[in-house]
Amino acid sequence: MKRISFFLLLPCLSLAALLYPATSIAAEGQKETSSAAAETDQKKSYSSVDERRLFNTLEKERAGLQEKIKVLADKEKELKTLRQEVDKKFEQMDNKIKELKKVQQKTEELLALKDQAELNKIKELSKIYAKMSPEKAALALNSLDDQQLAADLIANMKTKSAAKILEQLDKLKAAALTTRLSTLAPE
């Protein structure tokens, strides 16, 4: 009969150990001291050695579970700290991206101003070349190494002035400029 009650008691005690509430580590410490006194009282009331072994096994399991709970709480704190660090890094990256976008916008504005200034200079130069005699303008354009600049100067002149200057250029230079003028992209 004692054997039957032992086998019935074992699952009940295991279930009680698993359902033991583990809410906080501080409360556990207080419970351990109060349970130590209760444990000495219970050791006296064991009816068999098997019950005492079972109780000791359950206590060890409870202690192991409490240790695991402590470890999990520590891991949770560590994860929370890491999450905060990652959030800070993302915020820093967002700030850097905003700064880079501002720099990019400023650079694009400066490039647009530079392009406009170059276009204005080319228009001024083309007015100067248009006022020159066609022979002298053709001679000056022949000596230019930058074919794109020469094509831009011709493109910004009135048609009549550009035609007179192109007539005075040597045939190869005039053909190259004409080809470049035909492929100019509108600005």
C-alpha positions as CSV (number, residue, x, y, z in Angstrom):
1,M,0.0,0.0,0.0
2,K,2.9,2.3,0.8
3,R,4.2,1.6,-2.7
4,I,0.9,2.7,-4.3
5,S,0.8,5.9,-2.3
6,F,4.4,6.7,-3.2
7,F,3.7,6.4,-6.9
8,L,0.6,8.6,-6.5
9,L,2.6,11.1,-4.5
10,L,5.4,11.4,-7.0
11,P,3.4,13.0,-9.9
12,C,1.7,15.3,-7.5
13,L,5.0,16.6,-6.0
14,S,6.5,17.0,-9.5
15,L,3.5,19.0,-10.6
16,A,3.7,21.1,-7.5
17,A,7.3,21.8,-8.2
18,L,6.6,22.9,-11.7
19,L,3.7,25.1,-10.7
20,Y,5.7,26.7,-8.0
21,P,5.4,30.5,-8.6
22,A,8.7,32.2,-9.5
23,T,7.7,35.8,-9.7
24,S,10.8,37.7,-8.5
25,I,14.3,36.9,-7.4
26,A,14.0,38.9,-4.2
27,A,10.8,37.1,-3.2
28,E,12.6,33.8,-3.9
29,G,15.3,34.7,-1.5
30,Q,12.8,35.4,1.2
31,K,10.9,32.2,0.4
32,E,14.1,30.2,0.6
33,T,14.8,31.3,4.1
34,S,11.2,30.6,5.2
35,S,11.1,27.3,3.3
36,A,14.4,26.2,4.9
37,A,12.7,26.4,8.3
38,A,9.6,24.5,6.9
39,E,12.0,22.0,5.3
40,T,13.5,21.1,8.6
41,D,9.9,20.6,10.0
42,Q,9.0,18.5,7.0
43,K,12.1,16.4,7.2
44,K,10.9,15.3,10.6
45,S,7.5,14.3,9.3
46,Y,8.7,12.0,6.4
47,S,7.2,8.6,6.6
48,S,9.9,7.0,4.4
49,V,13.3,7.5,3.0
50,D,11.8,7.5,-0.5
51,E,9.7,10.5,0.4
52,R,12.7,12.4,1.7
53,R,14.7,11.6,-1.5
54,L,11.8,12.7,-3.6
55,F,11.5,15.9,-1.6
56,N,15.3,16.5,-2.0
57,T,15.1,15.8,-5.7
58,L,12.2,18.3,-6.1
59,E,14.1,20.9,-4.1
60,K,17.1,20.5,-6.4
61,E,14.9,20.9,-9.4
62,R,13.3,24.0,-7.9
63,A,16.7,25.4,-7.2
64,G,17.7,24.6,-10.8
65,L,14.6,26.3,-12.2
66,Q,15.2,29.4,-10.0
67,E,18.7,29.6,-11.3
68,K,17.4,29.3,-14.9
69,I,14.9,32.1,-14.1
70,K,17.8,34.3,-12.9
71,V,19.8,33.5,-16.0
72,L,16.8,34.3,-18.2
73,A,16.2,37.6,-16.4
74,D,19.9,38.5,-16.9
75,K,19.6,37.6,-20.6
76,E,16.5,39.7,-20.9
77,K,18.3,42.7,-19.4
78,E,21.2,42.2,-21.7
79,L,18.9,42.0,-24.7
80,K,17.1,45.2,-23.6
81,T,20.5,47.0,-23.4
82,L,21.5,45.7,-26.8
83,R,18.2,46.8,-28.3
84,Q,18.7,50.3,-26.9
85,E,22.2,50.4,-28.3
86,V,20.9,49.3,-31.7
87,D,18.2,51.9,-31.6
88,K,20.8,54.6,-30.8
89,K,23.0,53.4,-33.7
90,F,20.0,53.5,-36.1
91,E,19.2,57.1,-34.9
92,Q,22.8,58.1,-35.5
93,M,22.7,56.6,-38.9
94,D,19.5,58.4,-39.7
95,N,21.1,61.7,-38.6
96,K,24.1,61.0,-40.8
97,I,21.9,60.2,-43.7
98,K,20.0,63.5,-43.2
99,E,23.4,65.4,-43.0
100,L,24.6,63.6,-46.2
101,K,21.3,64.6,-48.0
102,K,21.8,68.2,-47.0
103,V,25.4,68.1,-48.3
104,Q,24.2,66.4,-51.5
105,Q,21.5,69.1,-52.0
106,K,24.1,71.8,-51.4
107,T,26.5,70.2,-53.8
108,E,23.8,69.9,-56.5
109,E,22.9,73.6,-56.0
110,L,26.6,74.6,-56.3
111,L,26.9,72.5,-59.5
112,A,23.8,74.1,-60.9
113,L,25.3,77.5,-60.2
114,K,28.6,76.5,-61.8
115,D,26.8,75.2,-64.9
116,Q,24.8,78.4,-65.2
117,A,28.0,80.5,-64.8
118,E,29.8,78.4,-67.5
119,L,26.8,78.8,-69.8
120,N,26.8,82.6,-69.2
121,K,30.5,82.7,-70.0
122,I,30.0,80.7,-73.2
123,K,27.2,83.1,-74.3
124,E,29.4,86.1,-73.6
125,L,32.3,84.5,-75.6
126,S,30.0,83.6,-78.5
127,K,28.9,87.3,-78.6
128,I,32.6,88.3,-78.7
129,Y,33.3,85.8,-81.5
130,A,30.2,86.9,-83.4
131,K,31.4,90.5,-83.4
132,M,34.9,89.5,-84.7
133,S,35.5,89.3,-88.4
134,P,34.7,85.8,-89.7
135,E,38.3,85.2,-90.7
136,K,39.7,86.1,-87.2
137,A,37.0,84.1,-85.4
138,A,37.6,81.1,-87.6
139,L,41.4,81.4,-86.9
140,A,40.7,81.5,-83.2
141,L,38.3,78.5,-83.3
142,N,40.8,76.5,-85.4
143,S,43.4,77.0,-82.6
144,L,41.0,75.7,-79.9
145,D,41.8,72.2,-78.7
146,D,38.4,71.8,-76.9
147,Q,36.0,70.8,-79.7
148,Q,33.0,70.9,-77.3
149,L,33.8,74.6,-76.4
150,A,34.1,75.5,-80.1
151,A,30.7,73.8,-80.8
152,D,29.1,75.5,-77.8
153,L,30.4,78.9,-79.1
154,I,29.0,78.3,-82.6
155,A,25.7,77.0,-81.1
156,N,25.2,80.2,-79.1
157,M,25.7,82.5,-82.1
158,K,23.1,83.8,-84.5
159,T,22.8,81.6,-87.6
160,K,24.2,84.1,-90.0
161,S,27.3,84.8,-87.9
162,A,27.9,81.1,-87.3
163,A,27.6,80.3,-91.0
164,K,30.1,83.0,-91.9
165,I,32.6,81.7,-89.4
166,L,32.1,78.0,-90.4
167,E,32.8,79.1,-94.1
168,Q,36.2,80.4,-93.0
169,L,37.2,77.2,-91.0
170,D,39.2,74.4,-92.7
171,K,37.0,71.7,-94.0
172,L,37.9,69.0,-91.4
173,K,37.4,71.4,-88.4
174,A,34.1,72.6,-89.9
175,A,32.9,69.0,-90.4
176,A,33.9,68.0,-86.8
177,L,32.1,71.1,-85.4
178,T,29.0,70.4,-87.6
179,T,28.9,66.8,-86.3
180,R,29.2,68.0,-82.7
181,L,26.5,70.7,-83.3
182,S,24.1,68.0,-84.6
183,T,24.5,65.9,-81.4
184,L,24.3,68.8,-78.9
185,A,21.9,68.1,-76.1
186,P,19.6,71.1,-75.3
187,E,20.4,72.7,-72.0
